[in-house]
Amino acid sequence: MKKILSMLFFFPVFAIMSGQGKITDQRDGTVYRTINIANKEWMGENLRFKAGDGMNFFDNDPNNSKLYGILYDWKTACNVCPKGWRLPSGSEYQSLIDYFEHIESWGKVSNDPSSFYIQLGGLQDTEGTFSELDESGYYWTSTEYDNNNAEYFSYLLLKDMPVIDISRKEDTDDISGTEKINKYSVRCIKE
C-alpha cells in the first residue's frame, strides 16, 4: 500500500500531543532521543550500535553513522536493540502511519526535538551496492515472511514528494517482502 502524502518530509509530533525523552544505550553510551506516539515509545533516531557481522556503514564510511545510523541485515536487526527495546512489527509501523494520517500533522521539520525525524540513510542491497542516501529510508520490521524474506517500512522522496510503503503480506497476498540479507536502518520500540 503506497501512499503519497503531499506535505510529508519528517514525522512531526508536537510536545502537546506526545512526550519526548532520552535513552542511553548501556552497551556503548550512545544517547538516543525518544518520542511517545499513540502510547508507544519509539526511538526518534536511527540506531548506531556497532554489532559486528551483519551491519555496515553507508559507503563503508563510519562517519555516515552519526547522521544516518548503521545499516543492518534482518537477523542482526532483530537482535540489535538495547535491553528493554525491540524491533517494531509491520503492524506497529502501520499504526504509526495511521496515527499521523489521523491527526493530520504531517509537515516539514528539520531538527524539532519532538519529531519522529526520518533519517534518509539509504540501503545496501544483496550485491553489496549502496544507494539512495538522502533519498530514502528503509527500516526493518520484525515480521518475517519466510526463511529468506521479511517485511520492511520505506520512506522515499520522489521529485520531493514522499512515498510511504509497508511491505505487509496481510495487505496483498503477492507481496514477498525483501531479502533478509539487504541492509536497512533500524528504529527500536520499547517493550
N, C-alpha and C positions, 0 to 999 in steps of 0.2 A: 504494500500500500504506500504509494508515493504521494507526498503532499507538498505542494508549493505554497509557501507562506510568504506573502509579499513584504512584510516588514521584519523578517527574522534574520538576525545575524548572530546574536548571542541570546542566551536564555536569561532574561532579567526576572528577578523576583524581588520585589521591594520589601524592605525590612518590616513593614507594617503587616504584610501577608505571611511572612515566614521568618524563621530565626536563622542566624548565622553563627558560626563558631569556628573552632580550630581543632585539629587532631595532630598530635606528634607521633610519627611512626617510630616506635621504640627500637626498631631494628637498625635505623641509620640516623635518627634525629631529625628527619625532614618534617617540616610543619606544613600541613595542608589546610586550606580554608574549607569549611563545610557549610552546607546550606540545607535547611529543612524545607521540603517540598511535599505537600499532601501527606503530612505525618510520617515522612521517611527522611532520614538524614543521609545525604549524598556528599561525596567529596566534590568540592567546587573546582577541582583542578585534576589534570591527568596525573596518574601515578608515575613516580620517578624512581621506584625501588629497583636497584640493580640485582637481578635474580639469577645471574649466571647464564647457563644454557637456556634457550627458549626466549631470549629477549635481544633487542638491538636498539641502538640509537639511529635516528633517521640519518641516512648517508654515512653510517658508521662514525658519526661525529658526536662525541659526548657533550659538546657544547649545545647541541639541539635539545637536550633533555630538560634544561631549565625552563624553556619557553613551551615546549611541546610534550614533555613527558617521554616515556620509553615505550617502544612497540614490543608486544608480547605475542607468542603463539597461544592458541586456545588453552592447551594443557597448562602452561605456565600461568596464564591469566586466571584460571580457576583457582590457583593456589597462591597468588602473589599479594593479595590484600592483607593489610595488617590484622593482627589479632582483634576479634570483635567486629570485623568488617568482612564483606564478601562481594563477589562479582554479581551484579544485578541480573535478573532473568529478562527475557524478551518482554514478558508481561509487565514488568516493572518499568522498562523503558517506554512501553506503550502507555502506561498510566502517567508517566512524566509528560509525554506529548499531549495526552488528553487534558491534563491539568492546565498546561499553558494555552491550549486552544479554548478551554472553558473560561478562563479568566481574561482571555484576550490581552495579555500583557506582553506580547512579543514586541521586540524593538531592538534597536542598535545601541549597545552599551559597550564601552571599551574596558575599563578596569573597575567597574562597580563592584565593591566587595560583597554585595548581596545578590550577585548574579550567578547562574549556573556556569556561564562562560565556557562555551565550546572552544577548545584549542584545536585548530586545524592541523593536526600532526601527520596527515597523510597515512601511508601504509608501506609495508614491504610485502610483495607478493611471493607466491610459491617458488618463483625462479630467482628470488633474491633482489629483484628490482625495486628501488624506492621510487615513489611517485606521489603526486597530489599534495605536497606540502603547501600550506596556506590556501588550499582549495577544498580540502575535505577532512573530516574526522571520522574514522571508523572505530567503533567500540564493540568489544566482545560482550556477549551476554553469556550467562551460564547455561542457556538452553541448548541442548545437543540434539542434532537430527539423527546422526548415525555415527559409526566409528571414525568417519573422515570429515564430517561437516557439522557446523554449529551456526546458530543464529548470530546476527550482528545488527547493530544500530549504526546508521550512517547519516552524516550531515554534510551535504555538498553545496558548494557555491557554483552555479552555472549562470554565467553572464550576470553576476552579482545578485542572482536570485537563489535563495536557499531551497534545497530539495531534501526532505527528510524521509528516511526509509527504515523500516524494520523488516528483516527477512524472516517473518514468522510463518511457519508451516501451517499454523491454525488459520491463517488468513487465506492462504491459497495452497491447494494440495501439491501443485507442481513446483513450489519453491524448495530449493535444496540447501539453502544457506551458503556458506563459504567454507573452503578448505581450512581445516584447523591449523595447518602449518603456515598460513598467512600470519603476518604480524600486524596487530592493531593496537590502539590505545586502550587503556583500562580506566574506568571510574569505579570506585567502590561504594557500596551502600552499607549502612550499619546493620548488623544482625538484629 
